[in-house]
């Protein structure tokens, strides 16, 4: 009886109830949509970093990440014998890496020079999908091909088929000067990555650095399923005791921390909105108590206990908040699903966002579990909001209330 009575009481003053429901639903919708945008932005940043840069797992010589010396290499054949038999590994590739000075007639800058196997690299990273001019690294070419970013091409003032001279030290420490021909230009929407990294064929760089066949500095790995990431790292680390296997969270802790912080931020954002709405709900319910003073006094004089009165007021508040919460969740769900497919483009902020490695195209996303948690938060908000109206109702004197 209390439940049906409370539900009917919610709609006794439809205008007021709709106003509260509208305020709550719009507040939740705005908070959830902002949370989904932030979540989508970070998710794409992490996904782009994994696909274009660091991959799921990297293996190095145990001292390489500290010193990054050319002599700190690994035996590719030893690693390959294990990697190809691991069913958790989808693909892998070996790289040679060194720092070099890139020079043209117009400018010069320091870069990280990666020697890659073009075919294998295509199965691990998505740089080949980011080509905006020219072609990916050719298997056969008269000149040594190189692919550079659009930003680096502008800085060095080069274009397709232009030559870039690299100054670098070989394995013995002797300086070498080599010409590379620009074969393609890419753009990953990550300024920090594009400003620094260039790619050449591994066979070309191996000869320049005078490394033996099979000597590599880095193995990049993609796993078949994110759920096996940690176990795969553990197996590799146990197998290769002289090497260091790390997942993307260890390689770039900022990415992992950003994901965790963004989840916390989302809850804080929704919490702030609900706290702000609490005052409006309390005010509305206090008005309800004042309008129904005689009615509550009558119920008290007929023998309804305070506990039942408290339940009725609390249920009214919960129903009011739940309706608003459900409407807000549905609006957010529909909007997030739609814009999650078509995306939102912030072209005017593109340059600034790319400075932090983020794309100007944002695809909002939100876990379905988040909606359930928010609904629970709404219920707690309703219960808290009902405390003050219940206290106000308890203070009513039944005799005076009926007489007034």
ZAFIMAR-569300 format. One line per 8 residues: number of its first residue (from 1); for each residue x, y, z of C-alpha. Coordinates in nm, 3 decimals. Layout:
NUM = X/Y/Z  ... $
This chain:
1 = 0.000/0.000/0.000  0.283/0.244/0.087  0.446/0.185/-0.252  0.130/0.255/-0.455  0.049/0.555/-0.235  0.397/0.699/-0.282  0.379/0.649/-0.661  0.042/0.830/-0.683 $
9 = 0.174/1.114/-0.467  0.457/1.174/-0.714  0.206/1.266/-0.985  -0.031/1.475/-0.774  0.150/1.786/-0.890  0.263/1.695/-1.241  0.422/2.031/-1.321  0.651/2.021/-1.021 $
17 = 0.738/1.655/-1.070  0.818/1.708/-1.439  1.040/2.004/-1.349  1.243/1.792/-1.104  1.259/1.501/-1.349  1.373/1.733/-1.629  1.644/1.891/-1.413  1.774/1.552/-1.300 $
25 = 1.761/1.390/-1.644  1.934/1.684/-1.816  2.199/1.702/-1.545  2.272/1.329/-1.572  2.264/1.339/-1.952  2.518/1.622/-1.962  2.746/1.455/-1.706  2.730/1.115/-1.877 $
33 = 2.791/1.258/-2.222  3.091/1.458/-2.099  3.221/1.145/-1.926  3.180/0.945/-2.248  3.370/1.206/-2.448  3.658/1.207/-2.202  3.654/0.829/-2.197  3.648/0.808/-2.577 $
41 = 3.933/1.055/-2.606  4.157/0.859/-2.372  4.055/0.522/-2.521  4.151/0.637/-2.870  4.477/0.781/-2.739  4.565/0.447/-2.579  4.452/0.247/-2.883  4.645/0.471/-3.123 $
49 = 4.958/0.450/-2.908  4.940/0.071/-2.898  4.865/0.030/-3.269  5.111/0.285/-3.407  5.390/0.301/-3.151  5.446/0.067/-2.861  5.236/-0.243/-2.948  5.109/-0.473/-2.671 $
57 = 5.446/-0.605/-2.557  5.807/-0.513/-2.621  6.117/-0.719/-2.550  6.463/-0.560/-2.509  6.800/-0.646/-2.373  6.781/-0.607/-1.995  7.013/-0.302/-2.002  6.896/-0.147/-2.329 $
65 = 6.618/0.069/-2.184  6.872/0.220/-1.944  7.168/0.278/-2.178  7.031/0.233/-2.535  7.371/0.133/-2.671  7.398/-0.033/-3.012  7.590/-0.325/-2.864  7.297/-0.423/-2.639 $
73 = 7.126/-0.645/-2.893  6.923/-0.966/-2.882  6.934/-1.281/-3.090  6.628/-1.271/-3.314  6.646/-1.643/-3.393  6.638/-1.733/-3.023  6.331/-1.518/-2.969  6.152/-1.625/-3.285 $
81 = 6.179/-1.994/-3.196  5.969/-1.927/-2.886  5.733/-1.657/-3.017  5.607/-1.852/-3.318  5.493/-2.140/-3.093  5.304/-1.921/-2.845  4.934/-1.933/-2.930  4.867/-1.615/-2.730 $
89 = 5.084/-1.413/-2.970  4.910/-1.289/-3.284  5.208/-1.128/-3.458  5.554/-0.989/-3.387  5.834/-0.802/-3.557  6.200/-0.724/-3.490  6.349/-0.376/-3.508  6.684/-0.203/-3.506 $
97 = 6.691/0.139/-3.345  6.942/0.423/-3.322  6.953/0.798/-3.281  7.065/1.002/-3.579  7.090/1.357/-3.707  6.870/1.419/-4.010  6.999/1.696/-4.238  6.885/1.870/-4.554 $
105 = 6.994/2.188/-4.728  6.732/2.380/-4.529  6.733/2.237/-4.176  6.846/1.960/-3.943  6.700/1.778/-3.643  6.766/1.477/-3.423  6.545/1.172/-3.480  6.503/0.811/-3.377 $
113 = 6.580/0.592/-3.675  6.394/0.260/-3.683  6.504/-0.023/-3.908  6.199/-0.242/-3.969  6.085/-0.540/-4.171  5.804/-0.374/-4.376  5.595/-0.689/-4.417  5.610/-0.795/-4.052 $
121 = 5.567/-0.439/-3.928  5.236/-0.413/-4.112  5.102/-0.696/-3.894  5.207/-0.525/-3.571  5.164/-0.150/-3.616  4.935/0.063/-3.830  5.183/0.317/-3.967  5.111/0.194/-4.320 $
129 = 4.747/0.296/-4.271  4.853/0.650/-4.181  5.026/0.720/-4.516  4.902/1.043/-4.672  5.152/1.066/-4.959  5.367/0.819/-5.146  5.401/0.456/-5.045  5.510/0.244/-4.756 $
137 = 5.863/0.106/-4.757  5.928/-0.082/-5.083  6.087/-0.423/-5.076  6.306/-0.343/-5.374  6.444/0.002/-5.445  6.758/0.141/-5.606  6.785/0.404/-5.334  6.745/0.350/-4.962 $
145 = 6.377/0.440/-4.897  6.254/0.618/-4.586  5.914/0.725/-4.459  5.881/1.041/-4.249  5.593/1.226/-4.088  5.424/1.526/-4.244  5.546/1.749/-3.961  5.905/1.633/-4.001 $
153 = 5.884/1.679/-4.377  5.771/2.038/-4.323  6.048/2.100/-4.070  6.318/1.962/-4.302  6.144/2.114/-4.606  6.140/1.790/-4.803  5.882/1.614/-5.018  5.849/1.284/-5.199 $
161 = 6.172/1.168/-5.367  6.374/1.428/-5.173  6.698/1.313/-5.014  6.779/1.328/-4.644  7.132/1.283/-4.513  7.170/1.102/-4.180  7.469/1.126/-3.953  7.498/0.833/-3.712 $
169 = 7.750/0.614/-3.536  7.797/0.246/-3.623  7.854/-0.040/-3.380  8.223/0.044/-3.347  8.156/0.412/-3.279  8.266/0.531/-3.623  8.062/0.811/-3.779  7.866/0.729/-4.094 $
177 = 7.685/0.949/-4.345  7.403/0.798/-4.548  7.150/0.926/-4.801  6.787/0.814/-4.786  6.514/0.896/-5.036  6.169/0.996/-4.907  5.937/0.720/-5.021  5.629/0.815/-4.822 $
185 = 5.485/1.063/-4.571  5.259/0.967/-4.281  5.053/1.147/-4.017  4.955/0.968/-3.694  4.788/1.271/-3.530  5.048/1.249/-3.254  5.286/1.545/-3.268  5.536/1.401/-3.021 $
193 = 5.565/1.075/-3.214  5.570/1.235/-3.559  5.839/1.488/-3.468  6.078/1.219/-3.353  6.044/0.891/-3.545  6.139/0.786/-3.898  6.139/0.440/-4.054  6.376/0.264/-4.296 $
201 = 6.430/-0.094/-4.405  6.604/-0.304/-4.144  6.845/-0.452/-4.398  6.963/-0.104/-4.498  7.019/0.014/-4.142  7.186/-0.313/-4.042  7.458/-0.262/-4.303  7.514/0.098/-4.197 $
209 = 7.544/0.007/-3.827  7.756/-0.301/-3.912  7.537/-0.532/-3.707  7.543/-0.907/-3.763  7.244/-1.090/-3.908  6.982/-1.155/-3.641  7.100/-0.880/-3.407  6.804/-0.662/-3.309 $
217 = 6.729/-0.408/-3.038  6.356/-0.453/-3.002  6.082/-0.709/-3.054  5.730/-0.568/-3.078  5.444/-0.811/-3.011  5.067/-0.805/-3.054  4.867/-1.054/-2.849  4.562/-1.242/-2.971 $
225 = 4.346/-1.126/-2.680  4.393/-0.844/-2.424  4.296/-1.090/-2.149  4.618/-1.287/-2.201  4.848/-0.984/-2.195  4.980/-1.022/-1.841  5.020/-1.399/-1.861  5.209/-1.367/-2.192 $
233 = 5.449/-1.113/-2.045  5.507/-1.341/-1.747  5.583/-1.640/-1.973  5.823/-1.439/-2.191  6.004/-1.294/-1.890  6.042/-1.641/-1.739  6.169/-1.781/-2.070  6.416/-1.503/-2.158 $
241 = 6.597/-1.428/-1.832  6.859/-1.209/-2.002  6.595/-0.991/-2.168  6.322/-0.761/-2.039  5.960/-0.817/-2.148  5.716/-0.534/-2.075  5.355/-0.466/-2.165  5.231/-0.127/-2.280 $
249 = 5.136/-0.026/-1.927  5.497/-0.064/-1.812  5.644/0.092/-2.125  5.423/0.399/-2.100  5.279/0.429/-1.746  5.117/0.759/-1.843  4.871/0.576/-2.067  4.768/0.334/-1.795 $
257 = 4.744/0.609/-1.534  4.534/0.826/-1.768  4.281/0.547/-1.814  4.244/0.495/-1.439  4.228/0.867/-1.365  3.963/0.918/-1.632  3.736/0.655/-1.472  3.776/0.827/-1.137 $
265 = 3.709/1.165/-1.298  3.386/1.033/-1.454  3.249/0.926/-1.116  3.353/1.256/-0.959  3.184/1.450/-1.241  2.855/1.264/-1.202  2.883/1.289/-0.823  2.918/1.668/-0.840 $
273 = 2.609/1.692/-1.062  2.409/1.476/-0.823  2.524/1.678/-0.522  2.411/1.995/-0.697  2.074/1.835/-0.772  2.029/1.723/-0.410  1.946/2.078/-0.302  1.674/2.108/-0.564 $
281 = 1.524/1.772/-0.466  1.532/1.860/-0.094  1.362/2.193/-0.163  1.094/2.023/-0.371  1.021/1.760/-0.107  1.006/2.023/0.171  0.745/2.206/-0.034  0.554/1.879/-0.065 $
289 = 0.558/1.837/0.314  0.435/2.193/0.370  0.151/2.149/0.118  0.044/1.819/0.274  0.078/1.920/0.640  -0.292/1.854/0.712  -0.284/1.524/0.522  0.022/1.398/0.712 $
297 = -0.136/1.510/1.041  -0.451/1.319/0.951  -0.251/1.004/0.873  -0.064/1.036/1.202  -0.388/1.084/1.399  -0.537/0.775/1.232  -0.250/0.569/1.370  0.006/0.562/1.088 $
305 = 0.343/0.524/1.250  0.635/0.754/1.186  0.819/0.468/1.019  0.548/0.438/0.753  0.546/0.814/0.699  0.923/0.806/0.651  0.893/0.516/0.405  0.627/0.698/0.204 $
313 = 0.833/1.019/0.173  1.153/0.825/0.096  0.979/0.620/-0.172  0.833/0.934/-0.330  1.182/1.082/-0.351  1.327/0.758/-0.490  1.054/0.730/-0.755  1.105/1.092/-0.856 $
321 = 1.482/1.047/-0.886  1.459/0.709/-1.057  1.231/0.842/-1.331  1.471/1.131/-1.390  1.770/0.896/-1.374  1.622/0.649/-1.621  1.531/0.928/-1.867  1.880/1.078/-1.833 $
329 = 2.046/0.738/-1.882  1.836/0.663/-2.190  1.911/1.002/-2.348  2.283/0.954/-2.278  2.280/0.595/-2.408  2.115/0.689/-2.739  2.340/0.992/-2.791  2.660/0.807/-2.700 $
337 = 2.574/0.513/-2.927  2.506/0.749/-3.218  2.810/0.973/-3.180  3.020/0.667/-3.095  2.959/0.557/-3.456  2.984/0.890/-3.642  3.232/1.063/-3.410  3.268/1.426/-3.310 $
345 = 3.529/1.634/-3.492  3.714/1.918/-3.319  3.903/2.057/-3.616  3.956/2.397/-3.452  4.136/2.225/-3.161  4.323/1.973/-3.376  4.671/2.120/-3.341  4.646/2.160/-2.965 $
353 = 4.508/1.809/-2.911  4.776/1.652/-3.130  5.043/1.816/-2.915  4.932/1.575/-2.640  4.908/1.280/-2.877  4.528/1.291/-2.897  4.314/1.284/-3.207  4.076/1.565/-3.301 $
361 = 3.818/1.295/-3.383  3.648/1.179/-3.066  3.423/0.873/-3.047  3.230/0.883/-2.717  3.216/0.553/-2.529  3.092/0.437/-2.192  3.075/0.092/-2.037  2.723/-0.035/-1.974 $
369 = 2.822/-0.111/-1.616  2.866/0.263/-1.565  2.491/0.319/-1.619  2.411/0.062/-1.349  2.649/0.227/-1.104  2.501/0.570/-1.181  2.151/0.435/-1.117  2.266/0.312/-0.776 $
377 = 2.417/0.656/-0.709  2.082/0.815/-0.800  1.903/0.593/-0.547  2.150/0.691/-0.275  2.099/1.055/-0.373  1.722/1.012/-0.334  1.757/0.847/0.007  1.987/1.123/0.129 $
385 = 1.757/1.392/-0.012  1.462/1.246/0.176  1.628/1.279/0.519  1.544/1.646/0.572  1.180/1.622/0.453  1.131/1.317/0.680  1.270/1.509/0.979  1.037/1.797/0.894 $
393 = 0.740/1.557/0.883  0.836/1.405/1.218  0.825/1.748/1.380  0.460/1.797/1.287  0.209/1.783/1.575  -0.090/1.581/1.444  -0.349/1.786/1.636  -0.206/2.121/1.526 $
401 = -0.155/1.999/1.173  -0.524/1.898/1.141  -0.645/2.223/1.299  -0.425/2.436/1.073 $
